[in-house]
């Protein structure tokens, strides 16, 4: 995976995270994904809030992993370029 594609995946995951978070906060602000309260909640709202929260968590994990892959790839390229520069003959 190249750095550019990892960063594109990172941005896409952040967009999905923002959309899911916005939808959950806009339409299901009073619904908890886990029903700890004694207040009755509609089953469809509970299911939708749980689905959006799960989507947020998955997007966050994908964003973090894509950022780690991009960072490691950049570090590997930087070290390879530094080693190639140090091996060039006549450069002192």
C-alpha positions as CSV (number, residue, x, y, z in Angstrom):
1,X,0.0,0.0,0.0
2,X,1.4,3.3,-1.0
3,X,1.5,6.4,1.2
4,X,-1.1,8.2,-1.0
5,X,-3.6,5.3,-0.9
6,X,-3.2,5.0,2.9
7,X,-3.8,8.7,3.3
8,X,-6.9,8.5,1.0
9,X,-8.2,5.6,3.1
10,X,-7.5,7.7,6.3
11,X,-9.5,10.6,4.9
12,X,-12.3,8.4,3.8
13,X,-12.5,6.8,7.2
14,X,-12.6,10.2,8.8
15,X,-15.5,11.2,6.5
16,X,-17.4,8.1,7.4
17,X,-16.7,8.7,11.1
18,X,-18.0,12.3,10.9
19,X,-21.1,11.4,9.0
20,X,-22.0,8.5,11.3
21,X,-21.3,10.7,14.4
22,X,-23.4,13.6,12.9
23,X,-26.3,11.3,12.1
24,X,-26.3,9.7,15.6
25,X,-26.0,13.1,17.3
26,X,-28.7,14.7,15.1
27,X,-31.4,12.0,15.1
28,X,-30.6,9.8,18.1
29,X,-29.2,12.2,20.7
30,X,-31.4,10.8,23.5
31,X,-30.9,7.1,22.7
32,X,-28.1,5.2,24.3
33,X,-26.7,2.3,22.2
34,X,-26.8,0.2,25.4
35,X,-30.1,0.2,27.3
36,X,-29.0,0.8,30.9
37,X,-31.9,3.2,31.7
38,X,-35.3,2.2,33.0
39,X,-36.8,4.5,30.4
40,X,-38.4,2.6,27.5
41,X,-36.8,3.2,24.1
42,X,-38.1,2.2,20.8
43,X,-36.3,-0.9,19.4
44,X,-35.7,0.7,15.9
45,X,-34.0,3.7,17.5
46,X,-31.9,1.5,19.8
47,X,-30.8,-0.6,16.8
48,X,-30.0,2.5,14.7
49,X,-28.0,4.1,17.4
50,X,-26.1,0.8,18.0
51,X,-25.4,0.5,14.3
52,X,-24.2,4.1,13.9
53,X,-22.0,3.7,17.0
54,X,-20.5,0.5,15.6
55,X,-19.8,2.3,12.3
56,X,-18.1,5.1,14.2
57,X,-15.9,2.6,16.0
58,X,-15.0,0.7,12.8
59,X,-14.2,3.9,11.0
60,X,-12.0,5.1,13.8
61,X,-10.0,1.8,13.8
62,X,-9.6,1.9,10.1
63,X,-8.4,5.6,10.3
64,X,-5.8,4.8,12.9
65,X,-4.5,1.7,11.1
66,X,-4.3,3.6,7.8
67,X,-2.3,6.4,9.5
68,X,0.0,3.8,11.1
69,X,0.6,2.2,7.7
70,X,1.3,5.6,6.0
71,X,3.7,6.5,8.8
72,X,5.6,3.2,8.7
73,X,5.8,3.4,4.9
74,X,7.1,6.9,5.0
75,X,9.7,5.9,7.6
76,X,10.8,3.0,5.5
77,X,11.2,5.2,2.4
78,X,13.1,7.8,4.4
79,X,15.5,5.2,5.8
80,X,16.1,3.6,2.4
81,X,16.8,6.9,0.9
82,X,19.3,7.8,3.7
83,X,21.1,4.4,3.3
84,X,21.2,4.9,-0.5
85,X,22.8,8.3,-0.1
86,X,25.4,7.0,2.3
87,X,26.5,4.3,0.0
88,X,27.1,6.5,-3.1
89,X,30.8,6.4,-4.0
90,X,32.6,9.7,-4.3
91,X,30.3,11.5,-1.9
92,X,32.4,12.7,1.1
